[in-house]
């Protein structure tokens, strides 16, 4: 558990620390680390083990960016499917209430055509009965339906958004994201170098439903290490001439300068003391599991990774007895071109109302050859 004083509640910390965690064991380990310590030191052991994950992350991220560009510039479909097995509000399961055991959405989105189509279906407790409806929505039909319903102003706002996220614009911003990813690697190198490493000893852990003998190490990230990493990132971004127009635009729209961002990061991490991340290495010195849990003062976040294929993320806002209360948990797995949600749960409580959802699903993509 991270050491935090809880006087201040800053929700932005959850997002920032989550991103840092992913980059720490992803893009940040792509570099060839210049070891000063001996090969048997905990620091060298952990960084050597993580290097393979970092290289795999870099390779997969480059493939993803290339495929994303192809999706935006050619005929490509993004296919999604989600199944709800529980949809409960204030103690009443409305799937069960209407005689259904599940509801399923199968949708296909085409970025270039700006369209969504598919089916919405529900399976009854009697497996022979199934209701299904076809769905198609594109720019023209959305405009017609909203205008007919008297929501012309709403359509105007949506149209502005659709014009902003056209394929050419998105392709341009992907190029910006590529540069930012490179600079993040330099920042995480600083973070890794300034973190401390401890060998905890032997431990048996469950990995993909199997018991594995491992050696546990703890990576401790201090506030000073975090702030140094952010400073390195800001320095890299603001010294990159290819990003000058974007940093200028950012300052114009937000009013934030380079120094303002530095001060904001110091304020966000003011109450932080440290974050511990557990790294489990198998007998071949390969990382088989990484996990962390930290209290942001706003919510508690727990993240577990098994290689680059399985991610288990939980966010809990307050305790369950508190009001309001929120809980979200997803277990994701990457298989080929599909991201699969094996488990998903959302619980929200406010005043006298409580919503409980259970779901699973998958998201994949297909690029059509011209």
C-alpha positions in Angstrom: 0.0 0.0 0.0 1.3 3.4 -0.8 2.0 5.8 2.0 -0.4 8.8 1.7 -1.7 11.4 4.1 -5.4 11.6 3.4 -6.2 15.2 4.3 -6.6 16.2 0.7 -8.5 14.3 -2.0 -7.0 14.6 -5.4 -8.6 12.4 -8.0 -6.0 13.2 -10.6 -3.4 11.2 -8.7 -5.2 7.9 -9.6 -5.0 8.5 -13.3 -1.4 9.8 -13.2 -0.1 6.9 -11.0 -2.0 4.4 -13.2 -0.3 5.8 -16.3 3.1 5.8 -14.6 2.6 2.2 -13.5 1.9 1.1 -17.1 4.8 3.1 -18.6 7.1 1.9 -15.8 6.7 -1.7 -16.9 6.1 -0.9 -20.6 7.7 1.9 -22.6 10.1 2.8 -19.8 11.9 -0.5 -19.9 12.7 -0.3 -23.6 16.1 1.3 -23.0 19.3 -0.5 -22.4 19.9 0.3 -18.8 23.5 1.2 -17.9 24.0 -0.8 -14.7 26.2 0.6 -12.0 25.2 -2.0 -9.4 26.5 -5.6 -9.5 24.5 -8.1 -11.5 23.2 -9.7 -8.2 21.8 -6.4 -6.8 18.0 -6.3 -6.4 17.9 -3.3 -8.8 19.9 -5.1 -11.5 17.8 -8.3 -11.1 14.5 -6.4 -11.5 15.5 -4.2 -14.4 17.1 -7.1 -16.3 13.9 -9.1 -15.9 11.7 -6.2 -17.0 13.8 -5.5 -20.1 12.0 -8.3 -22.0 8.6 -6.9 -21.1 9.7 -3.4 -22.2 11.0 -4.6 -25.5 7.7 -6.5 -26.1 5.7 -3.5 -25.1 7.6 -1.3 -27.5 7.2 -3.8 -30.4 3.4 -4.1 -29.7 2.9 -0.4 -29.3 4.5 0.3 -32.6 2.3 -2.4 -34.2 -0.8 -0.9 -32.6 0.0 2.6 -33.8 0.6 1.3 -37.3 -2.7 -0.6 -37.3 -4.5 2.4 -35.9 -3.3 4.6 -38.7 -4.4 2.0 -41.2 -7.9 1.9 -39.5 -8.2 5.6 -39.8 -7.0 5.9 -43.4 -8.5 2.8 -45.0 -11.7 0.7 -44.8 -11.4 -0.8 -41.4 -13.9 -2.1 -38.8 -13.7 -2.0 -35.0 -15.9 -4.8 -33.7 -17.2 -4.9 -30.1 -19.4 -7.2 -28.1 -20.6 -6.9 -24.5 -22.9 -9.2 -22.5 -24.6 -8.1 -19.3 -25.5 -11.0 -17.0 -26.7 -8.7 -14.1 -28.3 -5.3 -14.3 -29.6 -4.5 -10.8 -31.0 -1.2 -9.5 -32.1 -0.8 -5.9 -32.2 -4.6 -5.4 -34.2 -5.4 -8.5 -32.5 -7.3 -11.3 -34.2 -6.0 -14.4 -32.9 -8.7 -16.7 -34.5 -11.3 -14.4 -37.6 -9.1 -14.0 -38.3 -9.2 -17.8 -37.5 -12.9 -18.0 -34.0 -12.6 -19.5 -30.7 -14.1 -18.3 -28.5 -11.9 -20.4 -28.5 -8.9 -22.8 -25.9 -8.6 -25.6 -24.7 -5.8 -27.8 -22.7 -6.6 -31.0 -21.5 -3.4 -32.7 -19.2 -2.6 -35.5 -17.7 0.9 -35.9 -16.1 2.3 -39.1 -13.8 5.3 -38.4 -13.7 6.5 -42.0 -17.4 6.2 -42.6 -18.2 7.5 -39.1 -20.9 4.8 -38.7 -22.0 2.2 -36.1 -24.1 -0.9 -36.9 -24.9 -4.2 -35.4 -27.5 -6.0 -33.2 -29.0 -5.6 -29.8 -30.3 -8.9 -28.4 -31.6 -10.5 -25.2 -31.7 -14.2 -24.3 -34.6 -15.4 -22.1 -34.4 -17.9 -19.3 -36.1 -20.2 -21.9 -33.1 -20.6 -24.2 -35.4 -21.1 -27.2 -36.6 -17.5 -27.0 -34.3 -14.7 -28.1 -35.2 -11.2 -29.1 -32.9 -9.3 -31.4 -33.0 -5.9 -33.1 -30.9 -4.4 -35.9 -29.1 -1.1 -35.3 -27.5 1.3 -37.8 -26.3 4.8 -37.1 -24.3 7.1 -39.3 -23.8 10.8 -39.6 -26.8 11.4 -41.8 -29.3 9.2 -39.9 -28.2 10.7 -36.5 -28.7 14.2 -37.9 -32.2 13.3 -39.2 -33.3 11.6 -36.0 -32.1 14.4 -33.7 -33.5 17.1 -35.8 -36.9 15.3 -36.1 -37.0 14.9 -32.3 -36.3 18.7 -31.8 -32.6 18.3 -30.8 -31.1 20.4 -33.6 -28.8 22.2 -31.2 -27.5 18.9 -29.8 -26.7 17.7 -33.3 -24.7 20.9 -34.0 -22.5 20.1 -31.0 -22.1 16.5 -32.1 -21.3 17.7 -35.7 -18.5 19.9 -34.4 -17.0 16.9 -32.5 -17.2 14.7 -35.5 -15.5 17.3 -37.7 -12.7 17.5 -35.1 -12.1 13.7 -35.0 -12.0 13.1 -38.7 -9.4 10.6 -40.0 -6.8 13.1 -41.1 -6.9 15.0 -37.8 -6.7 11.8 -35.8 -3.8 10.6 -37.9 -1.9 13.9 -37.1 -2.4 13.4 -33.4 -1.2 9.9 -33.5 2.1 11.3 -34.7 2.1 13.6 -31.7 1.4 10.6 -29.5 4.4 8.7 -31.0 6.7 11.6 -30.0 5.2 11.8 -26.5 5.8 8.1 -26.0 9.5 8.5 -26.9 9.8 11.2 -24.3 8.0 9.2 -21.7 10.7 6.5 -22.0 13.3 9.0 -21.0 11.2 10.1 -18.1 10.6 6.6 -16.8 14.4 5.9 -17.1 14.8 8.7 -14.5 12.0 7.2 -12.4 13.6 3.8 -12.4 17.0 5.1 -11.6 15.8 7.1 -8.6 13.6 4.3 -7.2 14.8 1.9 -4.6 14.7 -1.9 -4.8 14.3 -4.6 -2.1 14.5 -8.4 -2.4 11.7 -9.9 -0.2 12.3 -13.6 -0.7 10.5 -16.7 -2.0 6.8 -16.7 -2.5 4.2 -18.9 -4.3 1.7 -16.9 -6.4 -1.2 -17.7 -8.6 -0.6 -16.9 -12.3 -3.3 -17.6 -14.8 -4.9 -20.2 -12.3 -1.6 -22.0 -11.7 0.7 -21.9 -8.6 4.1 -20.6 -9.4 7.3 -20.5 -7.2 8.7 -17.0 -7.4 11.1 -14.5 -5.8 9.4 -11.3 -4.8 11.0 -7.9 -5.2 9.6 -4.5 -4.2 10.2 -1.4 -6.2 9.6 1.7 -4.1 8.8 5.0 -5.9 9.3 8.1 -3.8 7.7 11.5 -4.3 11.1 12.8 -5.3 11.5 10.1 -8.0 8.1 10.9 -9.3 8.7 14.6 -9.6 12.1 14.1 -11.2 10.4 11.9 -13.8 7.8 14.6 -14.6 10.5 17.2 -14.9 12.4 15.1 -17.3 9.2 14.5 -19.4 8.4 18.3 -19.5 12.0 19.1 -20.4 11.9 16.6 -23.3 8.6 17.7 -24.6 9.3 21.4 -24.5 12.7 21.0 -26.2 11.2 19.0 -29.1 10.9 21.4 -32.0 8.4 19.1 -33.7 6.0 19.7 -30.8 6.5 23.4 -30.5 3.2 24.3 -32.3 1.3 21.9 -30.0 2.8 23.2 -26.8 2.1 26.7 -28.0 -1.5 25.7 -28.8 -1.8 24.0 -25.4 -0.7 27.2 -23.6 -3.1 29.4 -25.6 -6.1 27.3 -24.8 -5.4 26.4 -21.2 -3.2 29.3 -20.1 -0.7 26.8 -18.6 3.0 27.4 -19.2 5.8 24.9 -18.8 6.5 26.2 -15.3 2.7 26.0 -14.4 2.7 22.3 -15.3 5.7 21.7 -13.0 4.0 23.5 -10.2 0.8 21.5 -10.8 2.6 18.2 -10.6 4.2 19.3 -7.3 0.8 20.1 -5.9 -0.8 16.9 -7.1 1.9 14.8 -5.4 2.1 17.0 -2.3 0.7 14.4 0.0 2.5 11.4 -1.5 5.2 9.6 0.4 5.8 6.5 -1.7 4.3 3.8 -3.9 5.3 0.2 -3.6 5.2 -2.1 -6.7 5.7 -5.9 -6.2 7.6 -7.8 -8.9 7.5 -11.6 -8.9 10.3 -13.4 -10.9 10.1 -17.1 -11.7 13.1 -19.5 -11.5 14.2 -18.3 -15.0 14.3 -14.7 -13.7 11.3 -13.8 -15.8 8.6 -11.5 -14.4 5.4 -13.4 -14.2 3.4 -11.0 -12.1 3.4 -7.3 -11.2 1.0 -5.6 -8.8 0.5 -2.5 -6.7 -2.1 -0.8 -4.6 -2.2 2.8 -3.6 -4.5 5.2 -1.8 -4.9 8.5 -3.7 -6.8 10.2 -0.9 -9.7 10.1 -3.3 -9.9 6.4 -4.1 -7.9 3.2 -3.8 -6.5 1.7 -6.9 -5.2 -1.8 -7.4 -3.4 -2.9 -10.6 -2.1 -6.4 -11.4 -0.3 -7.4 -14.6 0.6 -10.9 -15.9 3.1 -10.2 -18.7 1.6 -8.0 -21.4 -1.5 -10.1 -21.8 -3.5 -10.0 -18.6 -4.5 -6.9 -16.7 -6.6 -6.8 -13.5 -7.7 -3.3 -12.4 -9.8 -2.3 -9.4 -10.8 1.2 -8.3 -12.7 1.7 -5.1 -14.1 5.0 -4.0 -14.6 5.2 -0.2 -15.7 2.1 1.8 -18.8 0.1 0.9 -20.5 1.3 4.0 -20.0 5.0 3.0 -22.4 7.0 0.9 -21.7 7.7 -1.9 -19.7 4.7 -2.8 -18.2 3.4 -6.1 -16.4 0.3 -7.2 -15.2 -0.9 -10.6 -13.3 -4.0 -11.5 -12.2 -5.3 -14.9 -10.0 -8.2 -15.9 -8.7 -7.8 -19.5 -6.8 -10.2 -21.7 -5.1 -9.5 -25.0 -5.3 -12.4 -27.6 -4.1 -11.6 -31.1 -6.2 -8.6 -32.3 -8.8 -8.8 -29.6 -9.0 -7.3 -26.1 -11.3 -9.5 -24.0 -12.9 -8.6 -20.8 -13.2 -11.8 -18.8 -14.8 -10.2 -15.8 -16.4 -6.8 -15.2 -18.3 -5.4 -12.3 -19.5 -1.9 -11.5 -21.2 -0.8 -8.3 -22.5 2.7 -7.7 -24.3 4.0 -4.6 -25.7 7.5 -4.0 -28.4 8.5 -1.5 -30.8 5.6 -1.3 -30.1 4.2 -4.8 -27.6 1.4 -5.7 -26.7 0.2 -9.2 -25.0 -3.2 -9.7 -23.8 -4.3 -13.2 -21.9 -7.5 -14.2 -20.6 -7.9 -17.7 -18.1 -9.4 -20.0 -17.1 -8.7 -23.6 -14.5 -8.2 -26.3 -13.1 -5.6 -28.6 -11.3 -6.5 -31.8 -10.4 -4.9 -35.2 -10.3 -6.0 -38.8 -8.5 -4.0 -41.5 -9.9 -4.6 -45.0 -7.6 -5.0 -47.9 -8.1 -2.5 -50.7 
